[in-house]
């Protein structure tokens, strides 16, 4: 099928639960609805402006509080697994997320077998432990930069990747690991799914989370952890991502779509074709989009469909940054109109707006409905941050006056 660019934008924000923003209600049920649609939500512990999964949920669930997903995690209704990076997934979907093509994790355990056996023995005897509960040990394992790493930490993470251990809880950024059979229901662990079916499910989850991905994902990390596009002799029996994707199309799970003005086909979930054929006009609402939100996965889509250049500048030297460190794109209706860099100052009961940038040609005071929508978004963000006030820097005096009265 073929659609206009406007229809594609309207469809995209609607199926992302962002038309309007913060429209899902019923607390935990709203959180679960996001997980059911997306399949998983990427986790990142950085909490400068809020943790990534909390910001994803805050943008979609009315009155969202981090405690809601924390309770689901404590009740084991959601669980950490590796999908596109470390992610939170519904526990009953865990059998489809256990499989991995990682060769590095088993090799790491093998090359540090003495440490690995001691770690596993202590956890089996004592229960959940973190890397800090062990003496730091070094071995042949190095980090990304070739420097010696803490073998205990590396072994714990490798056991988590291979499904031997799971995360029992977090205390800040400190992770406690336990045997997977003590963390998840027996009926979940007993369900065996062939590896190829697991990888097909995980591949489909990337399309579920985004909604308009192209065949190649427009970025290697979007399909990370799913092996190569073509068959690889190192993974016998795995046909490659391309074959898995073709199977999903042949089965009717994914429907190819051509978008006006865009090269290549996009793939839409079968159940969402009707929404794409008649997407609603988005009401005036504003959402702040975090760095690992599915909305910003596909930079090619953002550039061609939204005319928005997205770069997360966390790893860019400060002197070379165009914007800032932890910057959140601003979505209004079905357009990305600017960027905001908020910082939650928990000790001072405030949110500091470090900076704010509008897209070229966008004048917030002249756009119908925007000022009220932005005020509402800032008000909701204050509540999310449990803060009493917003602090604006001197150079944003116009914005301070424009959005006063929070």
N, C-alpha and C positions, 0 to 999 in steps of 0.2 A: 504494500500500500504506500501511497505518497501523501505527505502532509505538508502544510505550510510551516514556516519557521515560528509564526505566532502560535499556531496550534501546538507545536512541539514544546514551546516554552510553557504554555498554560498547562499542558498535560504533565510536564516534568514537575512543576511546583505542586500541582494537585496531588499526584501520586506520592510525592515526598511529604505529604501531610503539612504543607506550608502555604496552603491557600484556603483559609488564612493560617498564619502561624499560631502556635499554641492552641490548636483547635480540639485536640483530643482531651477528653475529660475522664473522670472516674479513677484518678490516682494510679494505682498499680495496674489497673486494666488498660489505661492509656499507654503505660510503659510497655506492657506485654504486646499491645497492638503494634507498636513500632518494631519490636523484635520479630513478631510473626511476619510482618511485611518484608523486613530487610534480611531476615535470616540470621544476622549477627550485627553487632555494633562494635566498632574498633575501640579498644581501650588504650589510653595513654595516661600515665600518672601525673604529668605536668599539670599543675593547678593554678597557674598564674591568673587565668581568667575563669577557671573552672576546669575540671577534668573533661577530656574530649567526649566520653560517652554521656556525661551529665549535660554538656552543652548541646549535643545532638538531641537529647530527650527534652531539654528545656525549650528548644526551638519549636517543639511539636506538641508538648503535653502541657495543658493549662495548669499553672501554679506548681510546676514540677519542683520537687525537692530531692536532693541527692539521696536522702534517707530512703526514698521509695525503692530505688534500684538496689541500694545496700540491703534492704530487707529481703528482696527477691533473691539476692546473692546468698544471704545467710540461710534462707530456707531452701537453697539449692534448686530454685526454679530457673535460675540462670547460672551459667558456669563459664569459666575461662577456657578457651581453646584457641588453637592457632588456625586462623582463616586468612584474611588479609591482615597480617600482623596478629598480635595478640588481641583477641576479641571476646566479647561476651555473647554467648549463644544460649537459646532455650535448652534446658537440660534434656528434654525428651528428644532433641535433635542431635545430641552428643554422639550417638553411634555413627552418624554420617560425617562427623568431624574428627574422628579418632585417627583416621588414616593419614600417613605422611609419606612423601617421597624423599624426605631428608636422609641423606647419606652421612651428613656431618655429625648428627647427634649420636647415632649408634657408634660411629667411629670414635667420637670423643669419649664415650663411656668405655670403649674397649681399650683405648690408649691410657686411660686413667683407672683401670679396673680395680686396683687396690683401694683407692679413695672411694670409688663408686660403691663398692661392697660395704665399706664402713659406714658410708652415709645412709645407705638403704637399711642396714641392720639397726642403726640407731633410731631411724624414723619408725621402723617396724616395732621397736621395743618401747619408744618413748612418746610416739605420737607426733603431731605437727611441729616442725622445726624450721628455722630460717638459716641462711648462710652464716649469720652472726653467732649461731649456737655451736658452730664448729670452729676449731682452730684453722686459721688460714693456711692453705697448702698450695704449693706451686708444682708444676710438672711440665710436660712438653706442650701443653695447650697455651696458645697466645690469643690476644684479642684482635680486633680488626686492624689495629695499627702495629701488630707484631710484638707487642709488649707482653710480658708474662702476666697471666691472669689468675684470679683466685679459682683454683680447680674445683673447690667445693661448690661455688656458685655456678660454674659452668656445668658441673655434673647434675646439679638440681634442675637447671633449665633443660638439659638434654633429656632427663627422665620425664620432665613435663611434656616435651615435644613428642616423645615416644609413647606417652600414655601410661607410664608406670606410676608416676606421681601426678598430683593435681594441686592447685592452690587451695588451701584450707581457708585462709583469711589474709587480709592485709592490715598492717598497722602503719599508716602513712605509706612510705615506699618500701617498707620491709615486708617481704613475702614469706608466708609460712606454708610449707609443703607437707602433704600427707599421702599415704597410699590411696590410689584412685578408688579402690574398692571400699574404702572407709568414707568416701566423700559422696558417691553417687549411688542411687538405688540399684539393687541387684538386677532388676528387670531391664534397666537401661544398659548396664554393662554386659548382660548376657546376650543382647541382641547383636548378632554378627552380620555385617554388611560387607559384601565384596569390595575390595579397594577401588576398583574402577567405578562402582556405583557411588562410593563415598566422594571420589574426586569429581564425578559428574554433578553430584548434589552441591559440592562446594563451588564448582564453576557456576552453576545456576544461581547460587546465593549471591554472587557478584552482580549478576544481572538483576536479581531481586532487589538488592540494596540500591542500585543506581537508577535503573528504569529505562535508560536510553544509551546504554553502552554500545560501542561499535564492536566489530568482530575481534579487532586486535586490542581493544581496551585503551588505545591511545596512550599507553604508558605501561612499562613492564611490571611495575609494582601492583597494578590493579589485579593481575592474574598471578601474583607471586605465590609460591608454594604449591602450584598446580603442575609443575613440570614443564617440559618444553612443548612448543606447538606441535612438533613432529615426533614420531616414535624415537625412542632412545634405547639402544641395546643395554644400557645400564639398568633399565627398568623394564624387564621382560613382562609382556602382558599389558603394558600401558600403551594405548594407541596414540597418545598425544592430545593436547588441548583442542587442536583443530578438529579431530575426529569426534571428540566429545561434544563440541559445539554443534557440529553438523548433525549429530544424533539428536540433540535437543531440538534443532529446527525440524528435522524429519518427524520427530514425535509430536510436533505442534506445540511444544512448551515455549518456544521462542518464535516470534514472527518478524521477518525482515521488514524494515521500513526505510523509505527514502525521505529525507527532510530537505525542503526547499533551500538551495544555497549551500548545502553541505555535501562534501564528497564522501562516497562510501555509504554502505547501509548500516543502519542501527538495528538493534534487536530488542523487541518489546515482549513482555510476558503475555502469554495467550489471554489470560483473564483481564488484561488491562487494555486490550484493543478497543473495546467500546469507549473507554474513557478517552483514548487518543482520538477517536472519531468525533467526539463531541465534548471537548474539555471546557470546564466552566471558566467564566471570566474571573480572575483572581480579585478578591476584595482588597482594599487598602490596608495592608498589614506589613510589619517589618520583622525580620528575623535576623539574628546574628549567627553566622555559619562558622563552625570551628574547623581547624586544619585537616582533620581526618573524617569530616562529614562526607557521605557519598556524593553530595551535591558538587563538591570540588574535586572529586577523583579524576575526572576526565578534563584535562586542561584544554584539549583541542575543542571539545564541545563548548566550554566556557568562552573560548576565544571566538568561535565562529557563530554560535547560536546566541550568546549573550554579550558579545563584544567586550569581554572582560578578561584582562590579563592577570592570571592568578599565580603567584609564587609565594611559597611559605619560606620566609627568610630567616628561620631559626639558625640555619647553618651558614648564612651569609655573613661575612665580616661586617660589623656595625658601620664602618665607613662606606661600604658598598650597598647598603640597604636603600631601596627606594621608599619603603614604608617603615616597617618596624619589626619587632621580634615576634610577638604573639598577636597577630592581627586577624580580625574576623571580618570577612566580607559581609556587606549589608544588603539583604534582599528586600526589595519593595515590590509588591504585587508579583510580576514575573520578570523583573529586571534586577541586576546587581548594580547598585547605584553608588557604592562607596565602601570604605573600610574603616573599622574602628579598632583601636588598641586599648582595651580596658584592663585594669589591674585591680584585683580584689585585695584591699588592705584590711585584712581581718582584725588586726590589733587596733585599728583606728575606726572601725565601723563605717568604712566608706569604700566607694569604688572610684579609683582615679582613672580618668580618661587621659591616657598618655598622649594620644593624638587621634586625629580623624581626617580622612581624605575623601573628597567627593570625586566621582568620575567626571571627566571633562564634559562640560555642557549641562551637568545636573545642578540645578539651583533649588535646594530644598524648600525654600520659602515660596517658590512659585509653582510647586507641583501639588495639585489638588490631593488632599488627604494625607500627604506625607508627614507633615509636622505632628499631627495628632497620632499617627501610627508610630512615629519614632518615639514620641513621649511614652506611649503605652509600652513599647519594647524596652525602653530604659527603665520604666517603672517595674516591669516584670523582671528585668535583670537585677535590679536592686533587691527585690524580694528573693530571687534565686541566690544571690550572694550574701543574704542575711545582713545587708548593709543599710544604713540610715540615710546616706547622702551621696551625691556624686560631686567629685571635685574636678573642675575644668581648669586646664592650664591657661595662662594669660592670652596666648595667641588664638584660643578658641572662644573669645568673648562673644562673638556673634552667635555661635552655637549655644552657648550658655544662656543667652537671652532668648533664643528661638525655642529652646526646649525647657524653659523654666516651668515651675509649678509641679514638679514631680512629687 
